[in-house]
Amino acid sequence: MAYLPARHRSSIWNASASKVTAILALVLKAGDPLIVVGGALLAYDLRFGDLAMPINYARLVSITVLFALLVLGTSTLYASWRGRGLLAESAQLTLKWLIIFGGLLAYSTAVQVTDEISRLWLSLWFGLSLGGVIALRVMIRAAAAWARGRGMDLRSAVIVGANPDSKRIADTFRKDPWVGIHVHGWFSTPADRGKVDGSPHLGALSKLGAYVEANDIDQVWIALPMRDEAHISAALDQLQHSTADIKFVPDMFGMHLLNHSVEQISGLPVINLQQTPLQGGARILKAIEDRVLATMILLAILPLMLVIAIAVKLSSPGPVFYRQERMSWNNKTFWMLKFRSMPTDAETSSGAVWAKAGESRATRTGAFLRKTSLDELPQFINVLKGDMSIVGPRPERPVFVHKFKNEIPAYMKKHMVKAGITGWAQINGWRGSTDLHKRIECDLFYIENWSILFDLKIVFLTLFKGFVHKHAY
């Protein structure tokens, strides 16, 4: 074999690996409908002990496969997953599966075959097929990560600019080889005063176009301040004849951004710097999750709540429940329920007081309820009413909200979702009289990373870490 320069040997290697990636993508597209069929057959065998599916079942499976191809084919699930998290993709798949099987149930009801179809079979089919398509993506990602970790299927990239954002980009791709992006180096502008540690300096901005063309660069990452229009335009001029992907990373890493994204509205490109994660289908899923879990939990704890109600009534004169105004989603206030833990006149003279260690306002029973968080149980009624969620940032009294919003950066952003009974901050120990800055950091992390699976994880961890705590007064 004739000698080839390293750059050309790498191109051949990556071209071959790209074919592998194309095959993996094809496996994914073909695998989803096959898993739908396979899940139906396996569910039927588990339910009836037989793979010989009757015609009415087979007809439903065929219609569902066609509907699945339509729903999945018009989604972004088959776009490149390079750098995209599995958790987010799984959440998107779950939503699509609910749409697919919701359409199946609607069709079954419309043609009046619901009574002829086993509901257990439908449930098994839903769970098995959803688990199957997620497992398929895990395997394909593992195969792609294996290839990229060994230098196959790489995308070459250069960075324009030398600032903390540029360094973060380079560090991210170096730390996560499974993403498959190799950074050759960076180009500087006259405004740059620093450097990108760990990556070679490839020269001034005026050399960008020639380097990209000579080295077959796949991606150019422009990491310049949004105010630096002149150098952004200069970079684009350098790349006017290039077919490389151009990605603009404005200096937003230091801003308090939540669920930022890019979309088109009536043909206008829009960068969303901040938005609630609970939009459209996600909002409906969250509402269903809250109502279902709250109903199940209330039925389970009803005897305990009756015992607590009697204990509260005997502890001191007054009502069983204590209503307190709190602030939640979109800065709207609501009346949060608790089991009363203090005498009715505890705040008559003092007004609203922040709970802290050593205070003695609570009754004996109330102190125990607070320490074990049992005083919070009536808030499941708030969840059923729609005032709260089971998982979310803890709500605060308006008087303290108006105080903290001027003291703690991004404090008000916690109100971009419904307040919760438990949350990411609480299971990490930031509750009661603890560092509010840390608590807000956890709340914002929750909002940025929200998913149904994340909610269920927090609910599960609350059973072990969320009730008794040394800072619960």
C-alpha beads as a LAMMPS data file, in Angstrom:
LAMMPS data file: protein, C-alpha beads

473 atoms
472 bonds

1 atom types
1 bond types

-500.0 500.0 xlo xhi
-500.0 500.0 ylo yhi
-500.0 500.0 zlo zhi

Masses

1 110.0

Atoms # bond

1 1 1 0.000 0.000 0.000
2 1 1 1.387 3.429 -0.961
3 1 1 2.262 5.803 1.859
4 1 1 -0.471 8.269 2.802
5 1 1 -0.034 11.335 5.000
6 1 1 -1.479 11.008 8.488
7 1 1 -4.327 13.416 7.667
8 1 1 -5.491 11.265 4.747
9 1 1 -5.137 8.018 6.687
10 1 1 -7.302 9.567 9.400
11 1 1 -9.884 10.659 6.804
12 1 1 -10.129 7.129 5.401
13 1 1 -10.451 5.706 8.924
14 1 1 -13.180 8.180 9.816
15 1 1 -14.967 7.647 6.510
16 1 1 -15.063 3.920 7.199
17 1 1 -16.307 4.535 10.739
18 1 1 -18.932 6.932 9.390
19 1 1 -20.321 4.036 7.401
20 1 1 -20.535 2.114 10.673
21 1 1 -22.409 5.030 12.213
22 1 1 -24.767 5.129 9.235
23 1 1 -25.425 1.423 9.737
24 1 1 -26.103 2.027 13.437
25 1 1 -28.575 4.776 12.514
26 1 1 -30.271 2.405 10.078
27 1 1 -30.461 -0.267 12.793
28 1 1 -32.122 2.291 15.030
29 1 1 -34.761 3.243 12.466
30 1 1 -35.508 -0.374 11.597
31 1 1 -35.237 -1.555 15.184
32 1 1 -37.991 0.627 16.646
33 1 1 -40.898 -0.838 14.609
34 1 1 -39.482 -4.358 15.029
35 1 1 -39.410 -3.848 18.792
36 1 1 -43.027 -2.669 18.702
37 1 1 -43.977 -5.935 16.992
38 1 1 -41.698 -8.028 19.189
39 1 1 -43.026 -6.374 22.333
40 1 1 -46.587 -7.167 21.264
41 1 1 -45.758 -10.836 20.640
42 1 1 -43.815 -11.219 23.890
43 1 1 -46.611 -9.515 25.843
44 1 1 -49.158 -11.839 24.229
45 1 1 -47.060 -14.870 25.108
46 1 1 -46.692 -13.699 28.718
47 1 1 -50.417 -13.015 28.970
48 1 1 -51.845 -16.047 27.144
49 1 1 -48.896 -18.466 26.873
50 1 1 -49.139 -18.526 23.092
51 1 1 -47.566 -16.649 20.175
52 1 1 -50.485 -17.338 17.819
53 1 1 -52.033 -13.891 17.936
54 1 1 -55.652 -13.632 16.665
55 1 1 -56.556 -11.299 13.819
56 1 1 -58.036 -8.500 15.968
57 1 1 -54.802 -8.266 17.980
58 1 1 -52.634 -8.477 14.851
59 1 1 -54.667 -5.670 13.236
60 1 1 -54.054 -3.408 16.234
61 1 1 -50.328 -4.174 16.126
62 1 1 -50.134 -3.309 12.420
63 1 1 -51.978 -0.014 12.884
64 1 1 -49.795 0.854 15.879
65 1 1 -46.606 0.188 13.886
66 1 1 -47.776 2.553 11.144
67 1 1 -48.711 5.212 13.704
68 1 1 -45.357 4.737 15.457
69 1 1 -43.494 5.245 12.179
70 1 1 -45.415 8.499 11.675
71 1 1 -44.866 9.809 15.220
72 1 1 -41.203 8.789 15.475
73 1 1 -40.358 9.742 11.907
74 1 1 -41.487 13.341 12.412
75 1 1 -39.528 13.712 15.662
76 1 1 -35.850 14.516 16.295
77 1 1 -35.170 11.059 17.735
78 1 1 -33.312 9.937 14.615
79 1 1 -31.133 13.024 14.412
80 1 1 -27.490 12.753 15.473
81 1 1 -27.213 11.931 19.147
82 1 1 -23.589 13.123 19.279
83 1 1 -23.301 14.970 22.607
84 1 1 -26.969 14.529 23.512
85 1 1 -27.807 12.911 26.862
86 1 1 -29.496 9.512 27.093
87 1 1 -31.787 10.694 29.890
88 1 1 -33.252 13.474 27.758
89 1 1 -33.705 11.096 24.832
90 1 1 -35.388 8.521 27.088
91 1 1 -37.790 11.171 28.369
92 1 1 -38.605 12.151 24.778
93 1 1 -39.134 8.488 23.879
94 1 1 -41.462 8.021 26.848
95 1 1 -43.551 10.987 25.729
96 1 1 -43.728 9.633 22.154
97 1 1 -44.713 6.204 23.468
98 1 1 -47.543 7.749 25.478
99 1 1 -48.731 9.483 22.309
100 1 1 -48.490 6.260 20.276
101 1 1 -50.345 4.116 22.780
102 1 1 -52.788 6.908 23.544
103 1 1 -53.624 6.918 19.846
104 1 1 -53.996 3.137 19.979
105 1 1 -56.494 3.375 22.840
106 1 1 -58.396 6.148 21.049
107 1 1 -58.624 4.016 17.899
108 1 1 -59.665 0.934 19.876
109 1 1 -62.428 2.889 21.567
110 1 1 -63.589 4.470 18.297
111 1 1 -63.979 1.110 16.531
112 1 1 -65.378 -0.498 19.698
113 1 1 -62.801 -3.260 20.115
114 1 1 -61.640 -2.200 23.582
115 1 1 -63.666 -4.888 25.336
116 1 1 -62.169 -7.572 23.102
117 1 1 -58.581 -6.665 23.947
118 1 1 -56.776 -7.626 27.152
119 1 1 -55.810 -4.535 29.133
120 1 1 -52.986 -6.489 30.782
121 1 1 -51.624 -7.309 27.326
122 1 1 -51.726 -3.624 26.379
123 1 1 -49.895 -2.660 29.584
124 1 1 -47.251 -5.342 29.066
125 1 1 -46.853 -4.310 25.427
126 1 1 -46.362 -0.666 26.391
127 1 1 -43.741 -1.460 29.037
128 1 1 -41.833 -4.078 27.045
129 1 1 -41.668 -2.068 23.830
130 1 1 -40.662 1.156 25.614
131 1 1 -37.982 -0.712 27.544
132 1 1 -36.843 -2.305 24.292
133 1 1 -36.376 0.935 22.343
134 1 1 -34.511 2.518 25.262
135 1 1 -32.279 -0.581 25.568
136 1 1 -31.610 -0.406 21.814
137 1 1 -30.395 3.165 22.178
138 1 1 -28.179 2.216 25.103
139 1 1 -26.504 -0.476 22.975
140 1 1 -26.114 1.780 19.942
141 1 1 -24.665 4.572 22.056
142 1 1 -22.262 2.085 23.633
143 1 1 -21.122 0.944 20.178
144 1 1 -20.711 4.545 18.968
145 1 1 -18.879 5.536 22.163
146 1 1 -16.558 2.541 21.789
147 1 1 -15.717 3.591 18.233
148 1 1 -15.248 7.270 19.065
149 1 1 -13.162 6.478 22.138
150 1 1 -10.725 4.678 19.810
151 1 1 -10.454 7.525 17.357
152 1 1 -13.092 6.387 14.878
153 1 1 -15.947 8.526 13.570
154 1 1 -14.380 11.715 14.878
155 1 1 -15.398 15.212 13.852
156 1 1 -12.520 17.683 13.641
157 1 1 -13.067 21.143 15.092
158 1 1 -11.362 24.460 15.750
159 1 1 -12.343 27.213 18.171
160 1 1 -12.389 30.947 17.498
161 1 1 -11.689 33.060 20.567
162 1 1 -9.764 32.749 23.819
163 1 1 -11.943 33.170 26.876
164 1 1 -13.443 30.975 29.629
165 1 1 -16.136 29.756 27.218
166 1 1 -13.494 28.625 24.698
167 1 1 -11.627 26.732 27.396
168 1 1 -14.836 25.095 28.587
169 1 1 -15.602 23.897 25.059
170 1 1 -12.123 22.412 24.630
171 1 1 -12.164 20.823 28.105
172 1 1 -15.598 19.301 27.518
173 1 1 -14.593 17.567 24.279
174 1 1 -11.317 16.385 25.804
175 1 1 -13.074 15.024 28.889
176 1 1 -15.903 13.334 26.938
177 1 1 -14.288 11.409 24.056
178 1 1 -17.591 9.603 23.425
179 1 1 -18.895 12.843 21.880
180 1 1 -16.424 12.246 19.061
181 1 1 -15.194 15.821 18.494
182 1 1 -11.429 16.396 18.273
183 1 1 -10.300 20.012 18.743
184 1 1 -7.250 20.856 16.614
185 1 1 -6.708 24.171 18.348
186 1 1 -7.886 27.769 18.511
187 1 1 -7.618 31.039 16.603
188 1 1 -7.239 34.373 18.313
189 1 1 -8.804 37.749 17.615
190 1 1 -7.130 41.118 18.317
191 1 1 -9.415 41.465 21.359
192 1 1 -8.208 38.232 23.005
193 1 1 -5.930 38.571 26.018
194 1 1 -5.804 34.972 27.192
195 1 1 -5.301 31.482 25.796
196 1 1 -7.031 28.113 25.686
197 1 1 -4.946 25.883 27.923
198 1 1 -4.349 22.379 26.605
199 1 1 -5.034 23.297 22.961
200 1 1 -2.508 24.672 20.462
201 1 1 -2.766 28.226 19.173
202 1 1 -3.251 27.954 15.406
203 1 1 -2.783 31.617 14.612
204 1 1 -4.702 34.813 14.089
205 1 1 -8.273 34.987 12.821
206 1 1 -6.983 35.902 9.344
207 1 1 -5.633 32.331 8.957
208 1 1 -8.893 30.595 9.870
209 1 1 -10.291 30.021 6.371
210 1 1 -7.088 28.612 4.929
211 1 1 -6.570 26.242 7.839
212 1 1 -10.138 24.932 7.763
213 1 1 -9.880 24.226 4.015
214 1 1 -6.406 22.691 4.158
215 1 1 -7.235 20.367 7.062
216 1 1 -10.794 19.333 6.148
217 1 1 -12.161 20.720 9.418
218 1 1 -15.730 19.591 10.109
219 1 1 -16.794 22.173 12.698
220 1 1 -15.877 25.725 13.657
221 1 1 -16.929 26.834 17.127
222 1 1 -17.090 30.623 17.438
223 1 1 -16.885 31.531 21.112
224 1 1 -16.948 35.315 21.102
225 1 1 -18.927 37.881 23.096
226 1 1 -22.196 38.881 21.455
227 1 1 -21.010 42.482 21.441
228 1 1 -17.978 41.540 19.288
229 1 1 -19.860 41.833 16.013
230 1 1 -16.817 42.869 13.978
231 1 1 -14.806 39.733 14.759
232 1 1 -17.841 37.456 14.397
233 1 1 -18.409 38.905 10.925
234 1 1 -14.702 38.518 10.148
235 1 1 -14.835 34.844 11.126
236 1 1 -17.871 34.285 8.902
237 1 1 -16.098 36.067 6.013
238 1 1 -13.150 33.714 6.460
239 1 1 -15.545 30.761 6.207
240 1 1 -17.657 31.983 3.282
241 1 1 -16.308 29.223 0.995
242 1 1 -16.223 26.515 3.673
243 1 1 -18.742 23.709 4.047
244 1 1 -17.809 23.148 7.707
245 1 1 -20.533 23.353 10.334
246 1 1 -20.357 26.723 12.089
247 1 1 -21.533 26.869 15.671
248 1 1 -21.839 30.091 17.623
249 1 1 -21.419 29.889 21.381
250 1 1 -22.223 33.348 22.814
251 1 1 -20.790 34.280 26.191
252 1 1 -23.748 32.990 28.207
253 1 1 -22.064 30.419 30.468
254 1 1 -21.843 32.926 33.304
255 1 1 -25.501 33.947 33.052
256 1 1 -28.344 32.399 35.013
257 1 1 -29.980 30.593 32.097
258 1 1 -32.671 27.956 32.457
259 1 1 -33.626 25.528 29.687
260 1 1 -32.116 27.732 27.000
261 1 1 -32.669 26.547 23.447
262 1 1 -33.004 27.671 19.849
263 1 1 -36.245 27.537 17.912
264 1 1 -38.104 29.179 15.057
265 1 1 -41.299 31.148 15.533
266 1 1 -43.046 32.064 12.287
267 1 1 -39.730 31.692 10.491
268 1 1 -37.834 33.916 12.945
269 1 1 -34.752 32.346 14.612
270 1 1 -35.117 32.761 18.371
271 1 1 -32.696 31.964 21.193
272 1 1 -34.586 31.120 24.374
273 1 1 -32.402 32.309 27.217
274 1 1 -34.827 31.130 29.870
275 1 1 -38.053 29.147 29.924
276 1 1 -39.887 26.753 32.191
277 1 1 -39.356 23.047 31.395
278 1 1 -43.066 22.433 32.002
279 1 1 -44.498 23.222 28.592
280 1 1 -46.874 21.285 26.367
281 1 1 -46.717 17.552 26.931
282 1 1 -44.239 17.906 29.791
283 1 1 -46.744 19.985 31.746
284 1 1 -49.429 17.350 31.234
285 1 1 -47.085 14.531 32.261
286 1 1 -46.089 16.396 35.412
287 1 1 -49.753 17.006 36.317
288 1 1 -50.596 13.329 35.802
289 1 1 -47.592 12.283 37.877
290 1 1 -48.624 14.601 40.716
291 1 1 -52.282 13.535 40.813
292 1 1 -51.560 9.801 40.557
293 1 1 -48.813 9.772 43.188
294 1 1 -50.700 12.115 45.535
295 1 1 -53.826 9.947 45.378
296 1 1 -51.860 6.766 46.057
297 1 1 -49.907 8.318 48.923
298 1 1 -52.961 9.905 50.552
299 1 1 -54.809 6.587 50.524
300 1 1 -51.780 4.913 52.115
301 1 1 -51.206 7.517 54.853
302 1 1 -54.828 8.288 55.717
303 1 1 -54.752 6.235 58.980
304 1 1 -51.525 7.984 60.019
305 1 1 -53.019 11.389 59.275
306 1 1 -56.050 10.582 61.454
307 1 1 -53.745 9.678 64.368
308 1 1 -51.725 12.885 63.882
309 1 1 -54.913 14.966 63.693
310 1 1 -56.059 13.600 67.063
311 1 1 -52.618 14.248 68.601
312 1 1 -52.594 17.845 67.320
313 1 1 -56.084 18.463 68.653
314 1 1 -55.081 17.187 72.099
315 1 1 -51.788 19.128 72.157
316 1 1 -53.334 22.620 72.367
317 1 1 -56.593 24.426 71.555
318 1 1 -57.123 25.286 67.907
319 1 1 -57.659 23.757 64.482
320 1 1 -55.872 20.646 63.239
321 1 1 -54.568 22.270 60.082
322 1 1 -52.540 25.439 59.769
323 1 1 -52.924 27.501 56.564
324 1 1 -49.975 29.638 55.541
325 1 1 -49.596 31.823 52.461
326 1 1 -46.741 30.690 50.233
327 1 1 -45.440 31.648 46.792
328 1 1 -45.240 29.180 43.898
329 1 1 -45.219 29.023 40.082
330 1 1 -45.170 32.411 38.289
331 1 1 -45.003 34.175 41.664
332 1 1 -48.621 33.231 42.437
333 1 1 -49.517 32.729 46.085
334 1 1 -51.585 29.923 47.575
335 1 1 -52.560 28.663 51.013
336 1 1 -50.305 25.772 52.003
337 1 1 -51.632 23.226 54.488
338 1 1 -49.714 21.824 57.435
339 1 1 -50.578 20.042 60.619
340 1 1 -50.546 22.803 63.239
341 1 1 -47.340 22.583 65.265
342 1 1 -47.608 25.801 67.328
343 1 1 -50.226 27.451 69.541
344 1 1 -52.625 29.603 67.508
345 1 1 -51.194 32.860 68.927
346 1 1 -47.506 31.998 68.371
347 1 1 -46.920 34.785 65.823
348 1 1 -49.462 37.327 67.066
349 1 1 -46.825 39.640 68.528
350 1 1 -43.736 38.638 66.549
351 1 1 -45.144 38.351 63.034
352 1 1 -43.485 36.058 60.501
353 1 1 -40.297 34.591 61.989
354 1 1 -37.703 32.407 60.245
355 1 1 -37.524 29.027 61.985
356 1 1 -34.142 28.374 63.617
357 1 1 -32.455 26.114 66.127
358 1 1 -33.283 26.627 69.784
359 1 1 -36.718 28.179 69.333
360 1 1 -39.499 26.917 71.579
361 1 1 -42.675 28.101 69.857
362 1 1 -43.766 24.607 68.836
363 1 1 -45.854 22.382 71.067
364 1 1 -44.409 19.076 72.182
365 1 1 -46.357 17.233 69.522
366 1 1 -45.547 19.939 66.973
367 1 1 -41.810 19.695 67.636
368 1 1 -41.932 15.967 66.884
369 1 1 -43.982 16.541 63.724
370 1 1 -41.521 19.139 62.491
371 1 1 -38.474 17.012 63.248
372 1 1 -39.924 14.093 61.288
373 1 1 -41.547 16.295 58.593
374 1 1 -44.912 14.696 59.367
375 1 1 -46.431 18.172 59.625
376 1 1 -45.994 18.408 55.815
377 1 1 -48.325 15.477 54.998
378 1 1 -51.451 17.623 54.371
379 1 1 -49.619 19.198 51.437
380 1 1 -50.574 16.160 49.357
381 1 1 -54.043 17.762 49.441
382 1 1 -52.437 20.889 47.939
383 1 1 -51.014 18.671 45.204
384 1 1 -54.448 17.256 44.399
385 1 1 -55.843 20.796 44.229
386 1 1 -53.072 21.785 41.798
387 1 1 -51.416 24.308 44.121
388 1 1 -48.201 22.294 44.447
389 1 1 -46.226 19.431 42.951
390 1 1 -44.814 16.496 44.854
391 1 1 -41.326 17.429 43.651
392 1 1 -40.143 21.001 43.234
393 1 1 -38.467 23.891 45.082
394 1 1 -39.898 24.418 48.547
395 1 1 -42.293 27.406 48.656
396 1 1 -41.580 30.377 50.888
397 1 1 -43.739 32.996 52.561
398 1 1 -44.124 36.202 50.493
399 1 1 -42.555 38.346 53.201
400 1 1 -39.347 36.301 53.013
401 1 1 -39.456 36.076 49.205
402 1 1 -39.393 39.871 48.949
403 1 1 -36.434 39.904 51.336
404 1 1 -34.381 37.136 49.719
405 1 1 -34.896 38.199 46.100
406 1 1 -32.660 41.237 46.683
407 1 1 -30.038 39.258 48.595
408 1 1 -29.641 36.006 46.641
409 1 1 -28.901 36.003 42.879
410 1 1 -31.511 34.217 40.751
411 1 1 -33.707 33.556 43.794
412 1 1 -36.941 34.259 41.900
413 1 1 -36.134 31.722 39.182
414 1 1 -37.214 28.936 41.546
415 1 1 -40.776 30.066 40.776
416 1 1 -40.507 28.885 37.157
417 1 1 -42.037 25.570 38.265
418 1 1 -44.598 24.640 40.905
419 1 1 -43.407 24.478 44.483
420 1 1 -42.939 20.964 45.838
421 1 1 -43.266 18.921 49.004
422 1 1 -39.759 17.580 48.496
423 1 1 -36.952 18.570 46.178
424 1 1 -33.352 18.171 45.088
425 1 1 -32.215 20.657 47.734
426 1 1 -33.984 18.804 50.553
427 1 1 -32.509 15.372 49.815
428 1 1 -29.056 16.958 49.586
429 1 1 -29.388 18.363 53.092
430 1 1 -30.232 21.988 52.254
431 1 1 -33.407 22.506 54.251
432 1 1 -34.430 24.485 57.299
433 1 1 -31.868 26.990 58.505
434 1 1 -29.142 26.218 55.958
435 1 1 -27.273 28.112 53.240
436 1 1 -29.926 29.639 50.969
437 1 1 -27.410 30.093 48.157
438 1 1 -26.771 26.331 48.106
439 1 1 -30.494 25.666 48.244
440 1 1 -31.137 27.901 45.236
441 1 1 -28.291 26.230 43.335
442 1 1 -30.030 22.884 43.873
443 1 1 -33.414 24.310 42.872
444 1 1 -32.009 25.729 39.637
445 1 1 -30.227 22.449 38.903
446 1 1 -33.560 20.666 39.295
447 1 1 -35.344 23.083 36.929
448 1 1 -32.569 22.817 34.338
449 1 1 -32.527 19.006 34.457
450 1 1 -36.201 18.233 35.100
451 1 1 -37.631 14.951 33.870
452 1 1 -40.164 12.429 35.147
453 1 1 -37.300 10.036 35.926
454 1 1 -35.537 12.764 37.936
455 1 1 -38.759 13.342 39.897
456 1 1 -39.085 9.635 40.679
457 1 1 -35.445 9.515 41.774
458 1 1 -36.051 12.392 44.215
459 1 1 -39.223 10.745 45.566
460 1 1 -37.293 7.504 46.124
461 1 1 -34.376 9.254 47.857
462 1 1 -36.808 11.222 50.040
463 1 1 -37.859 7.951 51.665
464 1 1 -34.310 7.585 53.004
465 1 1 -32.970 11.143 53.273
466 1 1 -35.862 13.582 53.230
467 1 1 -37.842 13.109 56.444
468 1 1 -35.728 13.369 59.591
469 1 1 -33.068 16.050 59.425
470 1 1 -31.016 17.990 61.967
471 1 1 -32.057 21.320 60.402
472 1 1 -35.799 20.603 60.604
473 1 1 -37.122 22.846 63.400

Bonds

1 1 1 2
2 1 2 3
3 1 3 4
4 1 4 5
5 1 5 6
6 1 6 7
7 1 7 8
8 1 8 9
9 1 9 10
10 1 10 11
11 1 11 12
12 1 12 13
13 1 13 14
14 1 14 15
15 1 15 16
16 1 16 17
17 1 17 18
18 1 18 19
19 1 19 20
20 1 20 21
21 1 21 22
22 1 22 23
23 1 23 24
24 1 24 25
25 1 25 26
26 1 26 27
27 1 27 28
28 1 28 29
29 1 29 30
30 1 30 31
31 1 31 32
32 1 32 33
33 1 33 34
34 1 34 35
35 1 35 36
36 1 36 37
37 1 37 38
38 1 38 39
39 1 39 40
40 1 40 41
41 1 41 42
42 1 42 43
43 1 43 44
44 1 44 45
45 1 45 46
46 1 46 47
47 1 47 48
48 1 48 49
49 1 49 50
50 1 50 51
51 1 51 52
52 1 52 53
53 1 53 54
54 1 54 55
55 1 55 56
56 1 56 57
57 1 57 58
58 1 58 59
59 1 59 60
60 1 60 61
61 1 61 62
62 1 62 63
63 1 63 64
64 1 64 65
65 1 65 66
66 1 66 67
67 1 67 68
68 1 68 69
69 1 69 70
70 1 70 71
71 1 71 72
72 1 72 73
73 1 73 74
74 1 74 75
75 1 75 76
76 1 76 77
77 1 77 78
78 1 78 79
79 1 79 80
80 1 80 81
81 1 81 82
82 1 82 83
83 1 83 84
84 1 84 85
85 1 85 86
86 1 86 87
87 1 87 88
88 1 88 89
89 1 89 90
90 1 90 91
91 1 91 92
92 1 92 93
93 1 93 94
94 1 94 95
95 1 95 96
96 1 96 97
97 1 97 98
98 1 98 99
99 1 99 100
100 1 100 101
101 1 101 102
102 1 102 103
103 1 103 104
104 1 104 105
105 1 105 106
106 1 106 107
107 1 107 108
108 1 108 109
109 1 109 110
110 1 110 111
111 1 111 112
112 1 112 113
113 1 113 114
114 1 114 115
115 1 115 116
116 1 116 117
117 1 117 118
118 1 118 119
119 1 119 120
120 1 120 121
121 1 121 122
122 1 122 123
123 1 123 124
124 1 124 125
125 1 125 126
126 1 126 127
127 1 127 128
128 1 128 129
129 1 129 130
130 1 130 131
131 1 131 132
132 1 132 133
133 1 133 134
134 1 134 135
135 1 135 136
136 1 136 137
137 1 137 138
138 1 138 139
139 1 139 140
140 1 140 141
141 1 141 142
142 1 142 143
143 1 143 144
144 1 144 145
145 1 145 146
146 1 146 147
147 1 147 148
148 1 148 149
149 1 149 150
150 1 150 151
151 1 151 152
152 1 152 153
153 1 153 154
154 1 154 155
155 1 155 156
156 1 156 157
157 1 157 158
158 1 158 159
159 1 159 160
160 1 160 161
161 1 161 162
162 1 162 163
163 1 163 164
164 1 164 165
165 1 165 166
166 1 166 167
167 1 167 168
168 1 168 169
169 1 169 170
170 1 170 171
171 1 171 172
172 1 172 173
173 1 173 174
174 1 174 175
175 1 175 176
176 1 176 177
177 1 177 178
178 1 178 179
179 1 179 180
180 1 180 181
181 1 181 182
182 1 182 183
183 1 183 184
184 1 184 185
185 1 185 186
186 1 186 187
187 1 187 188
188 1 188 189
189 1 189 190
190 1 190 191
191 1 191 192
192 1 192 193
193 1 193 194
194 1 194 195
195 1 195 196
196 1 196 197
197 1 197 198
198 1 198 199
199 1 199 200
200 1 200 201
201 1 201 202
202 1 202 203
203 1 203 204
204 1 204 205
205 1 205 206
206 1 206 207
207 1 207 208
208 1 208 209
209 1 209 210
210 1 210 211
211 1 211 212
212 1 212 213
213 1 213 214
214 1 214 215
215 1 215 216
216 1 216 217
217 1 217 218
218 1 218 219
219 1 219 220
220 1 220 221
221 1 221 222
222 1 222 223
223 1 223 224
224 1 224 225
225 1 225 226
226 1 226 227
227 1 227 228
228 1 228 229
229 1 229 230
230 1 230 231
231 1 231 232
232 1 232 233
233 1 233 234
234 1 234 235
235 1 235 236
236 1 236 237
237 1 237 238
238 1 238 239
239 1 239 240
240 1 240 241
241 1 241 242
242 1 242 243
243 1 243 244
244 1 244 245
245 1 245 246
246 1 246 247
247 1 247 248
248 1 248 249
249 1 249 250
250 1 250 251
251 1 251 252
252 1 252 253
253 1 253 254
254 1 254 255
255 1 255 256
256 1 256 257
257 1 257 258
258 1 258 259
259 1 259 260
260 1 260 261
261 1 261 262
262 1 262 263
263 1 263 264
264 1 264 265
265 1 265 266
266 1 266 267
267 1 267 268
268 1 268 269
269 1 269 270
270 1 270 271
271 1 271 272
272 1 272 273
273 1 273 274
274 1 274 275
275 1 275 276
276 1 276 277
277 1 277 278
278 1 278 279
279 1 279 280
280 1 280 281
281 1 281 282
282 1 282 283
283 1 283 284
284 1 284 285
285 1 285 286
286 1 286 287
287 1 287 288
288 1 288 289
289 1 289 290
290 1 290 291
291 1 291 292
292 1 292 293
293 1 293 294
294 1 294 295
295 1 295 296
296 1 296 297
297 1 297 298
298 1 298 299
299 1 299 300
300 1 300 301
301 1 301 302
302 1 302 303
303 1 303 304
304 1 304 305
305 1 305 306
306 1 306 307
307 1 307 308
308 1 308 309
309 1 309 310
310 1 310 311
311 1 311 312
312 1 312 313
313 1 313 314
314 1 314 315
315 1 315 316
316 1 316 317
317 1 317 318
318 1 318 319
319 1 319 320
320 1 320 321
321 1 321 322
322 1 322 323
323 1 323 324
324 1 324 325
325 1 325 326
326 1 326 327
327 1 327 328
328 1 328 329
329 1 329 330
330 1 330 331
331 1 331 332
332 1 332 333
333 1 333 334
334 1 334 335
335 1 335 336
336 1 336 337
337 1 337 338
338 1 338 339
339 1 339 340
340 1 340 341
341 1 341 342
342 1 342 343
343 1 343 344
344 1 344 345
345 1 345 346
346 1 346 347
347 1 347 348
348 1 348 349
349 1 349 350
350 1 350 351
351 1 351 352
352 1 352 353
353 1 353 354
354 1 354 355
355 1 355 356
356 1 356 357
357 1 357 358
358 1 358 359
359 1 359 360
360 1 360 361
361 1 361 362
362 1 362 363
363 1 363 364
364 1 364 365
365 1 365 366
366 1 366 367
367 1 367 368
368 1 368 369
369 1 369 370
370 1 370 371
371 1 371 372
372 1 372 373
373 1 373 374
374 1 374 375
375 1 375 376
376 1 376 377
377 1 377 378
378 1 378 379
379 1 379 380
380 1 380 381
381 1 381 382
382 1 382 383
383 1 383 384
384 1 384 385
385 1 385 386
386 1 386 387
387 1 387 388
388 1 388 389
389 1 389 390
390 1 390 391
391 1 391 392
392 1 392 393
393 1 393 394
394 1 394 395
395 1 395 396
396 1 396 397
397 1 397 398
398 1 398 399
399 1 399 400
400 1 400 401
401 1 401 402
402 1 402 403
403 1 403 404
404 1 404 405
405 1 405 406
406 1 406 407
407 1 407 408
408 1 408 409
409 1 409 410
410 1 410 411
411 1 411 412
412 1 412 413
413 1 413 414
414 1 414 415
415 1 415 416
416 1 416 417
417 1 417 418
418 1 418 419
419 1 419 420
420 1 420 421
421 1 421 422
422 1 422 423
423 1 423 424
424 1 424 425
425 1 425 426
426 1 426 427
427 1 427 428
428 1 428 429
429 1 429 430
430 1 430 431
431 1 431 432
432 1 432 433
433 1 433 434
434 1 434 435
435 1 435 436
436 1 436 437
437 1 437 438
438 1 438 439
439 1 439 440
440 1 440 441
441 1 441 442
442 1 442 443
443 1 443 444
444 1 444 445
445 1 445 446
446 1 446 447
447 1 447 448
448 1 448 449
449 1 449 450
450 1 450 451
451 1 451 452
452 1 452 453
453 1 453 454
454 1 454 455
455 1 455 456
456 1 456 457
457 1 457 458
458 1 458 459
459 1 459 460
460 1 460 461
461 1 461 462
462 1 462 463
463 1 463 464
464 1 464 465
465 1 465 466
466 1 466 467
467 1 467 468
468 1 468 469
469 1 469 470
470 1 470 471
471 1 471 472
472 1 472 473
